[in-house]
Amino acid sequence: MNEFLEFAAVVMGIFISFCMYTTLYGKPNPLRSWAEFSYLGAGTGVSVVIGLTYIWNTAILGMQAGDWILIFSILFGLMMLFRVHPTYGYISRLPLAFTVGTGLALSLRTQIFTAFIRQINATIVKLWTNVPLEFVYRVTIAVSVITILTFFLYTMELSGPLFWTSRVGEYLMYIGFGAIFAQTFMGRLGLFVGYMESLTTPTWKTPYTLASALICLIAAILFDRTGLGEKLSAG
Amino acid sequence: MADEGGIYKRMATYDKRWVYVALFIVVLGPLINPIGMPIGISAQTRHYKAELDTLQEGDIVFSTWNMEFSGYMELKPGVLATHKMFIEKGVKLCIAFGHFEGVALPPEIFKQLKKWTDDYDYTEGEDYIIIGYVFPNEAAVAALAGDFHANVRVDWRGESIEGTFLDEIQNGGDFAMISDYTTGLATTNIIRHIVLEYDTPMVVNSIGVSVPGHLANLDAGLITALLASTRGGAELEFLIGSPGPGLKSMDAFTFGHYSLIIFIIIGNIGHYGWTRRSGARDRTGIR
């Protein structure tokens, strides 16, 4: 029985994935709506359960262990729920302000080091090393930082040497954008390939994957051609 | 009516859905029938493995799964290869999630690691403990880093963690290493509140989109090693001699990249050729 349930869940998972992929066809259809709302429903359910478990594990168990100050976190959490009330919505501002304040304080205290000082330190290094390739890297970084910074000088007219360094900086940025785009494509393809790999491994899944892909593609075309897609899909 | 744009127009304005069809074919084809194209091993991955090799039996590693289920699909090869190394070395693992979808991951991951957990008698509670979803925000990370046991009392099944190897952990500095698998989420918070505060070494397996950002962290010494996306995972699989989903995916990856290059070339030739016939473009009204 368990094995059958597992098998049914996998096959349903494969089919629902391809229903979601029908969004690529570019026209509304009920299969996509069904998949989308199923995901939203399941996702919301899971997040509520996990959220409540987190509150139990940290706040309630903490209070049971004698950490009574955690009662404030429960109270603040309950006050936050007033946000949806038309008259008493203002009550939620206090915990909201507290959350924003603590978050900002925590973040600012350390961000100055991770995003600023340590990054600058890493840029200011001696250029020459015994490894020629390392030397090339360091010079590239130094030249890129200096020339790109001159591109962002807004308070003066960029003329003479500054004009040329800013132009070099501009083109170096284009190279950087290209590298980032390639990295992004690799990442997105990685998500897709990874998922397709899981839909074809073990090999018994492959026929179900191909069948689901074909059924969903044909269904998307039919829904579009008959005009039913617009009528039957939600949103 | 004659086709005014000709081949150039077709190249510049073809239906983009053909790109999706082509991608499905070039990805699914090699996955169903792998070719086994050769891959190169980057210095970055060798360095990542060398960092993991510094771990000793009994060291406690904080394995932070800052990924959703979708992100896991890209990081799977790195996650599995790294955890195989941990199990072989006899490292103790404290596993935490940074996203609520994380609860779906342990059954999936440990099912694939079953051969290793069986061979090395690696058991939950004794060798690894899953503390569950504990990183909802930055305040939670900071609190856990400062006083571990005040913030984590039970594992993800609700069992007390008292009397386990986690008794040795008082704060973030007591971990021998942090091994992070990330799509973003709590990773920067961990860097700020554990690495910066306690100087705990941290290795990161990141999705491709976030790699440029983590390279800056690697350069600044905030993280000690970086494993980049599925490709890094495949390289690590090769280095540890344990082929898995990463190496299997590399053919599809390569063909996917080739197809992008081809589409860029086709689009640019079409655009250049058709732009020159601007009169035709004005008449057709297609931009």
Interface residues (C-beta under 8 A of the other chain):
Chain A: L24 Y25 G26 G43 V46 S47 I50 G51 T53 Y54 N57 T58 L61 G62 A65 D67 T99 T102 G103 L106 S107 T110 Q111 F113 T114 R118 Q119 N121 A122 A179 I180 Q183 T184 F185 M186 G187 R188 L189 G190 L191 F192 V193 G194 Y195 M196 E197 S198 T200 T201 T206 T209 L210 A213
Chain B: R17 Y20 L23 F24 V27 L28 L31 I32 S70 G71 Y72 M73 E74 L75 K76 F100 E101 V103 G132 Y133 V134 P136 N137 E138 A139 A140 A142 A150 N151 V152 R153 V154 G158 T188 I191 R192 H193 L196 E197 I207 G208 V209 S210 V211 P212 A216 N217 D219 A220 G221 L222 S229 T230 R231 P245 K248 S249 A252 F253 G256 H257 L260
